[in-house]
Amino acid sequence: MAQAASLDLAIVGGDIVDGTGASRYRGDVGVRDGRIVDIGSAASWRAAATIDARGLAVCPGFIDVHTHDDQALFDDPLLPAKVSQGVTTVIAGNCGVSLAPLVASAPPPSPLTEVADTSAFRFATFSAYLDALEAAPAAVNAACFVGHTTLRAAVMEDLSRPASQDERRAMAAKCEEALAAGAIGVSSGLFYPPAFAAPAEEVTALVTLAARVGGVYAAHIRDESDGVEEAIDEAVAIARAAGAPLVISHHKVSGARNFGRSRATLAKIAHAATCHCVGFDVYPYAASSTMLNEKSWSAATKTLITWSQPHPEFAGVELSVAAAQLGLSEREALAALSPGGGVYFMMDEDDVRRILSASAAMIGSDGVPNNVRPHPRLWGSFTRVLGHYVRDVKLFSFEEAVRRMTGLPASQFRLRDRGVLAPGAIADITIVDPQTVADRATFAEPTLPSSGIAHVIVRGTPIWTGGASTGARPGAVIRRAAA
């Protein structure tokens, strides 16, 4: 270090896992003014505060690449569900659903209601939304997509059809405002009813706008079940036509008929990646979660209700039990309980492990914070990978897991100066005990915090230590222009 002078923070004696996938090594980390200024020996350093990291792994802060934290950043800005598992940056606005630009005077259709209450859709522009986030910072950093479904809802009364040319122009204008304000790209959720009628060309026009300014396209593809391969082809075709990098959201193959099909889907994605920038994220569970809907229910062996507006008493209850109590068939109960959400046990563990094992796989929680009984992935995805799949199952190394959570997503989403431990990088740092790190959240108790996360630091400020939040809220809004 050029000057042995003063540091704000020294992290000493830990094993450096730098986010590149390289082997760990012993070293000290010096932080000043929110950035890493040196990695080496602390012998000559003078620091205002010191963290003893002996026996621990010092990693870049984890990046949750697939969240629906859009409103949670306001409602629960300390974000314990994410911080307790080592996350320092969340990427919001996924699956076509963003809080802006939309002012809702009546409840918007699902899945918008999955993310936030009607009153939360109060931002006529994306700039107003990001300004509000900056005015009331959270503990973690946030980068946000503008959602195709939100754009549709903002300009269309009837979402069951393709947009007209005038509606496309209106969506394009709102999309351009969002991108100029700092949206990191466009997301879509063609699986869901409010967007299912949209042809690929409607999405391509918006993604093209994102591509022109360096934005990314994140796709909840049209079908993750029988038509999964065709849906991947559609997403790749949209991204290639637009010229934007593609991230396939929460990649999975659903339904017993498709068990084992991940071999084909991963080969398809890998082939597409030879001529275009294509990535994907995955959560480490064999059950999904989304709005109550017949498509997901029909592919599942069991459905667990996470929330129900007309029948809140059934949160946490199996659909079959609720149906029996209501005197209805399960199909009829789906309608009676809607709007609502569910956990769907619909994937094969071998497929989950195969997808997790792919070197291009990033980790995303896809949790929905405002569900009454959320999927445990909200509180446990990152620690489940590090504890269960790395330490216990030995799918891949700890260093490789950290790369999937840090360096790889920072590159894929174009988040500058994040995702690695190196001089000059922003000091987002997670300190982990590799021997004890574990998820504790279960389907029965889905909001239990993880173990083994010793310290979490955002922009040089500790936000989690000793198993509890520090109360600090140093998070930044990561706008595309700064990405």
N, C-alpha and C positions, 0 to 999 in steps of 0.2 A: 504494500500500500504506500502510495506516494507520501502521505502524511500519517504519522502514527497517532495523530490527534484524534480527536474526539469522535467517537461513534455514538449513535443513539442506542444501538443494541449489538451485543456480541453473542453468537450462539456457538458454544465451545464443546469440543470433545465428541461430536456426533459423527455418524457415518453419512457422508454426502451421497445422496441418490439424486443425480442432477436433472433427471427428466429426459435424457437422451437415450436411455436404455443401457448406458455404459455401466460397468461394474462399480459398486460403491467404493468409497475410499474415505479415510479418516481426515477430517479437516474442520476448520472453524470458519464461520460466516460473519462478516462485518456489515452492518447496516447503518446508513445515514441518509436522512431526508427522504425516506421511503424507498430507497433503492439499495441493492447489494453493491458495496464498494470494494469488497475484497473477499476472497476465499483462500485461506492459507493457515497461518499460525497466529494465534491471538497473543503470543508472548509479549509483543511490544504495543498491543492495543490498549487504549483507554476508552472505556464505554460507560455510558450512563446507566445501562442495565445489562445484565448477563443472564443467559439461559444455559444451564448445564444440560447438555444433550448426550452425555455418556450413556452408551447402551441403546441409543435411539437412532432412528433414521431421519435425517433432515432432507426434506423433499420440497420441490416446488408446490405451491398451493394447488389443490385439486380443482379442476374445471368441470363443472357439471354441465355437459353439453346439451342436455335435453331436460328443460324444466318448464313448469307452468307457474313460476313464482311471480308473475307479473303484478298481482295485487298483494301477494304475501310480502313483497319488499316494503309495502306501506303498512300492512296490518301487523306484521311481526318482524320488524327490521333487524332484530338480532339473529333471525333465521337459525334457531338452534337445531332444526332438523338437518340442515346442511352443514353448519359449522361444526357440529359434534362429530361429523364423519370426515372432517378435514377439507371441506370445500371452501374455496376463497373467491370463486367466480361462478356465477350462474348465467346460463344463456336461456333467455325467456322468449315468449312469443312463438312457440313451436306449434306444429300441427295445424297451421293456418289460423291460429287464434292469438291475437294480441289485444291488449286493452285499448289501443289506439290504432287508427283514428275512428272512433265511434262514440256518439252520444246516444244512449238508449233511454227512451222514455217508457218502454215496456220491456218485460223480460226477453232477452234475445234467445235464439234457439240454441239447443245443445249442439255442439259441446262448449259454446261460449259460456253457458251457465256453469259449466264444470270449473272454469277458471276463476270466476268472480261473480258477485251479485250484480244485479242490474245497475245499482247506484255507482258501481266502480267504473262502468263504461261512460265516462264523463269528459273524455278528452277529444276535442274536435280535430286536433292535429297531433302528430307524433312528437313534434317539438314540445308541445305543452306537456305531454307525458314524461319525456325525458327530463325536461326542466323541473317537473315536480319531484322526480326521483332524486335529482341533484339537490333540490332544496331540503329534502328529508332523507339524508343518506342512510343506507343500510350498513350492516357490518361487513357485507361482502360486496364485491364488484358485480355489475350487471351489464351484459350486452344483450341487445334485444332485436328480434326479427319483427318485421311487419307481416301480419297474417293475411293470406288470400281470403279466407272466410270472413275475417273482419272487414276487409275492403268490400266484399260482396254485400255484407249486411249494412254497410254504410250507404250504399247507393242503390240497392235493389229491395223492392218490397216482396217479390216472389223469388225465393232462392231455389225453387225446384226446377229451374230451367237455365240454359246458358244465358250469359249476360248479352244484352244488345250492344251494338256498336257505341251508342251514346253512353251506356253504362260502363263499357270497357274504357272509354276515354275518361270518364269520371274516376274510375278506379286507378287508372294510370296517373292522373294528376295527384291523387292522394298518396299513391305509392312513391311518386317522385318527391313529394314533400317529406315523407318519412325517411327516405334515403338521404336527402339533403340534411335532415335533422340529425342523422347518425345511426339509423337502423342498419344492422350489419348484413341485411339481405332480406329475402322473401321466404316465408314458409307456406306450405300448403297441407291440407288435410282432406284429400279427395275421397278418403274412406267414409267421411261423415256426410249425412244427408244435406246440410246446407251448401256443400261444395261438390257433391257427387255428380250433379248434372253439368258441371263445368267441363268443357272439352279441354284437351291438352293445350290447344292454341290460346285459350283464355289465360292459362297460367304462364305459358311461354312468353306472352307479351309483357307480363309483369316481371318475370325473372330476367328478361332481356334488359329492362331498366336497371335492375340490380347489377347485372354483369358489367354494364357500362361504367359503373363507379366502383367496381371491385368488390361487389357484394356476393354473398353465398346463397345457394338454394337448398333449403332443408325440406324434405318431403316425407310426410306420413303417406305412404303410397296407397293407391286405391284399393288394394286387396292384399292381405297378408295370409290368406288361406288358399283356396284352390287356384285362384288366379294370381298367385304371388309372383311368378316369373314374368308374366305379361305386365304386371304392375311395375316391376323393376325396370323392364324395358321402357315403359312409358316415362318414368322419372328420368332415366338416363337420356332419352330422346329430348325431353324438355330442356334439361341442363345443357346438352350438346348444342341444340338449336339456339339457345340463348347465349351460350358461351360462358356459363357460370359454373363454378365448382359445385358439386352435388354432395349432400350428406343425406343418406337414407336413414330415417328416424327409427329408433327402437326395432332393429331388424329381427324378425322372427318368422317362423312358419307355424301356422295355427291349425288345429284340428287333427284328429287321429289319422285321417286319410293322408295327411302331409308329413307325418313323422318321418324323419330321415331326409326330407327334401332340402335341408340346409346345405347338403353337399352340392346340389345343383345351383342353389341361389348364390352361395359363396363363390362358386366357379364363374357364374355369370357376372357378379360384381367385380371379381378380379380381372376378368376379360375386359370389361368396360373400362377399368382403371388403367389399362395399358395405353389407351388413347384419349382419356379424359380424366380430370381430377374427380374421383369418386371415393367417398368414404361412407362410414356408417357407424351408428352407435347401438348399444345393447345394454339392457339391464339384466342383472344376474339372478333371474327368477324364472320359473316355468309357469307363471300365472301373469296375465295382463290385467289392466284396469282401465276402464273408460266409462262413458255414459251407458245407461241401460239400453241395450239394443238387441234386436233379434239375431243379427249377423254374428255377433260375438257369442251370444248365448247358445246358438245352434252348434258352434264349434267347440263348446266347453263341456267337460265332464261334470263340472260343478261351478255354480255361480254364487258368490258371496256379496251381499248388498253392502255398499259403502255409505250410501246416503239415499234418502227418498224424501222429496218435498211433501207429497201427500201423506206418507206414512213414515215419519222419522223414527218411529219406535222399532223399525226393522233394520236399522243400521247395525251391521255386524252379524246379521242373521242370514243363513243360507236361503236362496231363492225358493228351494223346494219346501222348506219349512214355512216361509212366509206365504207361499201359494196355498199350502194346506190350511193354514189358519184363516186365510181369506176365502177359502172355498172355491179357489180358481185353479185352472191349469197353470203351469209355469209360464206359458206364452201369454195367457191372459194377465197373469200377475205382473209381467214386464210392463204392460201398458198401465195397469192400475198403480204401479209404484213410480212411474215416470212423471216428471223428470227426476232422475236419480242416477246413481252410479253403481258399478259393480266390479268385483274382482272375478276374472274368468280363468279357471284352471284348464288350459287349452294347449300347452306346449309340452314337448318331450325334453327331458333333462339332457339327453345326449345331444339334441340340437342346440340347446342352450350352451353346453360346454363347447361344442364345435364352433359356434359363432363367437363365443368369448375368446377362443383360442386363436382366431384369425389375427394376424399381425396388424391389420387395418382397423380392428375393433376399438372404438372409443367407449367410455362408460358414461351413460346418462341415466339419471334416476327416473325421469318421467313421472314423478310423484305429483299428486294434486293436493296442495296444502289445505284447501277448504273442505275436503271430504271429512265427514264425521268419523269414519273408521277407515283411514287411508290404507292403501297397499303399503306393506312394510318397506318397499323400495324407497319411499320418501325419506326414511330415516336410516336406511342400512345399505344402500347399493355399493358405496365405495369400500366400506369396511368389510362387507361380505366378500368382495373380490379379494381384498388383501388377506383376510383371515381364512375364509373357507376355501376359496378356489386357488389361492397361492400357497398358503402355509399347509393346509390340510390335504387338499386334492392334488396340489402341485401341477396345475395346468400350465403355468409358466412362472418365470422368476418374479421376485418382488420388483426388481429394477424394470422389468418389462411391463409389469402392471402399472407402475408409476408413470412410465412413458405414455401409456394409453390414457392416463388421467391428466397429463400435463403437457409435455412437449408436442405430442401428436395433435391434440385438439387446438392448442395455441396456433400451430401451423395451419391446420385445416380451416379454422375460423378466422385466421388472419389477425390474431390478437398480438400486437407488437409488444416485445419486451416482457412477455409472460411465458410461463410453461417450462422454464429452465432455471437452474441456479447458476448464475454467471455474473461477473462484475458488470454493472450497468443495468441489469434486469430489475424490474420492479420487485420489491421485497414482499411478495406473496409466498408464504412459507408454511408448510405443515410438518410437524415433528411427530413421528409415529413410533410406537413400540412394536416392532415386527412380531414379537413373541406373544403379545397379548391382544393385538388389534382384532376386533371381531364385531359383527353386527349383533344386536340384541333384539331388534324389532322383529316381531313375528306376526302372522295373520291374526292370532288371538290378541296380542298386545303390540300393535303396530307403531307405537310412538315412543318406544324405549330407546334412549340414546346409546350410541356405540361405546365400546371400551377400546382403550389402547391409543387414543388420540391425545397426546400429551400437551401440545401447544399448536395454536393456529394463529398466523400473523398475516395481516392484510396491510400492504403498503407501509410496512415497518412497524405497525401497531399491533400488539397482541389482542386478539378478540376472544380467545378460548384458552384457558389454562386450568389445570387441576380439576378437569371434568366439569367446568362451568364457564359461562360467558363472562367476559370482563365488563360488558356493558358498552364497550367502545364501538363506534360506527364509522370507521374510516373508508368504507367502500366508495368506489367511483363508478360513474356511468361510463362505460367504454363505448364511445360513439365510433361509427364506422370511419370517419375521417381520421381518427386517432388509432385505428386498428391496422 
